[in-house]
Amino acid sequence: MKRTNTFDVIPQSEKDEELLQRLLDASAALWNEINYERREHYADPNADVWDISEYRGRYGDTLGASTVQQIERKNREAWRSFFALKKKGEANGKPGYWGNEREGRELRTYIRNTSYSVEWGEYSRLEILVGQDLKDEYGLGHRERLRLEVRGNPNWEEYDKQGRLELFWDENAQTFRAFQPVTIGTSRLAQPLAGETAALDIGANNLVACTTTTGTQLLYEGHDLFERFRETTREIARLQSLLDDGRYSSHRIRSLYRRRTRRRDHAQDALVRHLIERLHSEGVSTVYVGALTDVLDTHWSVEANAKTHNFWAFRQFIDRLACTAEEYGMTVETRSEAWTSQECPQCGSTERTTRHRDTLTCPCGFEGHADLTASETFLRRQTTVTRPMARPVRLKWNDHEWSESPHSCSNEERTNPKVASVGR
């Protein structure tokens, strides 16, 4: 079973930081050379994309032969993915470059599983292999590796096997960061505490509205996150409009794309972890989530489409959700949630209800929070709900974690005299 540890990497001195930057910059230069050669071959009908030059002689003394091999392999994987998407008509461009020398290269590298080690403890550390030229220049011994401090609590301190390490400079967080794929056995997974059920409504303004058979309701707000995502998108469009004819991108534009994606992924990763841990403590064993097609069929608009596809990255989110739930022995099932966001829980009507922002109203007198109502309706379609709903918990993102908002959000069913007296 594949999982990933994510942690910050901190050089222990200015010399170590400079060495690390040199290593990552050389890795980017290597990637760019390989990628340039493959793009040239791709444009030449008589050339073979897979037939490239030997780079170990030029870069091996700086990066180490194994790291040169991993970057070559990673680039090959990127081109294979491009051809697979092209075959399905979904490719949106050939593999790109990691910046350039004039505007600055993207600091990133990949290190073979046998060329690094991580020790977890009170003073966690990462040791990575570097080429002999860098060792000589920075005073490392012949068999010595670059030693770096590790900060962060890994999800998987114990594992059966580690994979290729990805190490990069995170511009958004202004720190070096690492992704460590690991393989674990099923015996390390937790088990659900009970047999409760939860249902999730994936919203446009609120990322997730959740209702459980224990009576808990959670609302993860998404308005501020989406507005920041949209601001970055507008800035990307503005910069693209200033490019010279024939140019489609720049270092600044690529940097904004990366920052936008990492900011979104960070918030979504934290949301999934927070939600699943909360549901596990509630004794939930099964989580139902609505199918994407239902969202598009009932709420399609230019803005909703942008939120669903670009900001939400829906399939990626569901994969994260299922993967994290599996750690706790919970299952995630995708079911149709058609019309749940328009159905009145009081009279069952879907045609007479009206949604205004976060409020759902019906001429029968019902008024409640639209997304929370939808998640409760969705839950009742999957299982029997016997407990009354507790006061909903609203959660907001502060760029680091999800925390409870001091503002309450009511989901009480109540009769509104003005609504009840007026037809649609």
ABEGO torsion letter per residue (X at the ends): XBBBBBBBBBBABAAAAAAAAAAAAAAAAAAAAAAAAAAAAAABAABBAABBBBAAAAAAAAAEAAAAAAAAAAAAAAAAAAAAAAAAGABAEBBBBBEBAAAEBBBBBBBBAAABBBBBEABBBBBBBBBAAAAAAAGBBAABBBBBBBBEBBABABBABBBBBBBBBBAAAGBBBBBBBBBBBAAABBBBABABBBBBBBBAABABBBBBAAGBBBBBBAAAAAAAAAAAAAAAAAAAAABBBGBABBAAAAAAAAAAAAAAAAAAAAAAAAAAAAAAAAGBABBBBBBAAAAAAAABBAAAAAAAAAAAGAAAAAAAAAAAAAAAGBBBBBBBABGAAABBAAAGBAAABBBBEABBBBAAGBBBBAAAAAAAAAAAAABBBABBBBBBBBBBBAGABBBBBABBBBABBBBBAAAAABBX
